[in-house]
């Protein structure tokens, strides 16, 4: 029996919710499998990789085998990425602490620079996972492309931030969703807008 109209919309929405809940459970399970510290990054990469497949149109893929394959393949590389992000965050944090020792005018100048670097770091972090799973490039290029795409696609980046705020607001008002969709729904927002940015760039390149 074929569904039409609102029934089709509700059915597809229900299917996506079930998939996202299952993907969220896999993320939790594999994060614990890696003792949390070593499981967080590869589980997150695996989640984004599956989301990319869905957005790309491959919605009938076997989820668990794909998640497990990505987890194994990207385990060490993903953890290295996590260490790099932690190191950058630590440096920015230490800069904020050390700035208090400078004179007032120097403090204000360096504080502005540090906030600017922090904003660039945030943009790079938003786009890193979509870039990582979408392009077959080196680790250094993943960081560079994440920043460049985030800055060159500012309207979509702003929409990505607004979408993230909307997701967190939904968690705030409907806290029962947190155990079921806390990570998968947030990452879907990032991957969907990230994918839109990639298609925009491809379209611009084809026109050129």
C-alpha positions, 0 to 999 in steps of 0.5 A, spaced: 500 500 500 502 506 497 502 512 502 500 519 500 500 526 503 500 527 510 500 520 511 507 519 507 510 525 511 508 522 518 511 515 516 517 518 513 518 522 519 517 516 524 522 512 520 527 517 521 526 518 528 527 510 529 533 510 525 536 516 529 534 513 536 538 506 534 544 510 531 544 514 538 544 507 542 549 505 537 553 511 539 552 510 546 554 503 546 561 504 542 563 510 546 562 505 552 566 500 548 572 504 547 572 506 555 569 513 553 575 516 553 577 512 547 571 511 544 568 518 543 571 520 537 571 514 533 563 513 535 562 520 533 566 519 526 562 513 525 555 516 527 557 522 522 559 517 516 552 513 517 548 520 517 552 522 510 550 515 507 543 517 509 543 524 506 546 521 500 540 517 499 543 510 501 537 509 507 537 502 506 544 500 508 545 495 514 546 500 520 550 496 525 555 493 520 557 500 517 557 503 524 562 497 526 566 498 520 567 505 521 569 505 528 574 500 527 577 503 521 577 510 524 579 508 531 586 511 531 585 517 526 579 519 530 582 519 537 588 523 534 583 528 531 580 528 538 587 530 542 588 535 537 582 539 538 583 538 546 590 541 545 587 547 541 582 548 546 587 547 552 592 553 549 586 557 548 584 556 555 591 558 558 591 564 553 585 566 557 588 565 564 595 568 562 592 575 559 590 577 566 597 578 567 598 584 562 596 591 562 589 593 561 590 595 553 594 589 552 589 585 555 583 588 551 587 587 545 589 580 546 582 578 549 579 580 542 584 576 538 583 570 543 576 570 542 577 571 534 581 565 534 576 561 539 570 563 533 575 560 528 576 554 532 568 553 533 567 554 526 572 548 524 569 544 530 562 545 527 564 543 520 570 538 521 566 531 522 562 533 516 568 534 512 572 528 515 567 523 513 565 526 506 572 527 503 578 522 502 583 527 504 589 527 509 588 529 516 591 536 516 586 537 510 580 536 514 582 541 519 583 546 513 577 544 509 573 545 515 575 552 517 575 554 509 568 551 508 565 554 514 568 561 512 566 561 505 559 558 506 557 563 512 549 563 510 549 556 511 554 556 517 549 561 520 543 556 519 547 551 522 548 555 528 541 556 529 539 549 527 544 547 533 540 552 538 534 549 536 536 542 537 538 544 544 532 548 545 528 542 544 532 538 549 531 543 554 523 543 553 523 536 552 528 533 556 525 526 555 528 526 548 535 527 551 537 519 552 534 518 545 536 523 541 541 527 545 547 526 539 544 523 533 539 529 532 544 534 533 549 531 529 544 530 523 543 538 523 551 539 522 551 533 517 545 536 513 547 543 513 555 541 512 552 537 506 548 543 503 555 547 503 559 541 499 553 541 494 554 549 493 561 548 492 560 543 487 555 547 483 559 553 483 565 549 481 561 546 475 559 553 473 566 556 473 
